[in-house]
């Protein structure tokens, strides 16, 4: 049980580090890069609405990209 608790703790830290890195990346974007980034996210969202298989994968990816938890 102790190993499982340690694994859960490590996964939590990994997710926090990942979200922090994404937020730092997003904050450092130039205006032009941000527009391209936002357009890409919009395209991914539109595609995920069209195809249920893509929706399952890309909505969680989009949330991670945007730093949403």
C-alpha positions as CSV (number, residue, x, y, z in Angstrom):
1,X,0.0,0.0,0.0
2,X,2.9,2.4,0.8
3,X,4.3,2.0,-2.8
4,X,0.9,2.8,-4.2
5,X,0.6,6.0,-2.1
6,X,4.1,7.0,-3.2
7,X,3.1,6.4,-6.9
8,X,-0.1,8.4,-6.5
9,X,2.0,11.2,-5.0
10,X,4.5,11.1,-7.8
11,X,1.7,11.2,-10.4
12,X,0.2,14.3,-8.7
13,X,3.6,16.0,-8.8
14,X,4.1,15.1,-12.4
15,X,0.7,16.6,-13.3
16,X,1.5,19.8,-11.3
17,X,4.9,20.1,-13.1
18,X,3.3,19.5,-16.5
19,X,0.6,22.1,-15.9
20,X,3.2,24.6,-14.6
21,X,5.3,24.1,-17.7
22,X,2.4,24.6,-20.0
23,X,1.4,27.8,-18.1
24,X,4.9,29.1,-18.3
25,X,5.1,28.3,-22.0
26,X,1.7,30.0,-22.7
27,X,2.7,33.2,-20.8
28,X,5.9,33.5,-22.8
29,X,4.2,33.5,-26.2
30,X,4.3,36.6,-28.5
31,X,1.1,38.1,-29.8
32,X,1.5,36.4,-33.1
33,X,2.4,33.0,-31.5
34,X,-0.6,33.3,-29.2
35,X,-3.0,33.9,-32.2
36,X,-1.6,30.8,-33.9
37,X,-1.9,28.9,-30.6
38,X,-5.5,30.0,-30.1
39,X,-6.4,29.2,-33.7
40,X,-4.9,25.7,-33.2
41,X,-6.9,25.1,-30.0
42,X,-10.1,26.3,-31.8
43,X,-9.4,23.9,-34.7
44,X,-8.9,21.0,-32.2
45,X,-12.1,21.8,-30.4
46,X,-14.0,22.0,-33.7
47,X,-12.6,18.6,-34.8
48,X,-13.4,17.1,-31.4
49,X,-17.0,18.2,-31.8
50,X,-17.2,16.4,-35.2
51,X,-15.7,13.1,-34.2
52,X,-16.5,11.3,-30.9
53,X,-13.2,9.4,-31.0
54,X,-11.2,12.6,-31.3
55,X,-13.3,14.3,-28.6
56,X,-12.3,11.7,-26.0
57,X,-8.7,12.4,-26.6
58,X,-8.4,16.0,-27.6
59,X,-10.7,17.6,-25.0
60,X,-8.4,16.4,-22.2
61,X,-5.4,17.4,-24.2
62,X,-6.8,20.9,-24.9
63,X,-7.5,21.3,-21.2
64,X,-3.9,20.5,-20.4
65,X,-2.7,22.8,-23.1
66,X,-4.8,25.7,-21.7
67,X,-3.7,24.9,-18.2
68,X,-7.2,23.9,-17.1
69,X,-7.4,21.3,-14.4
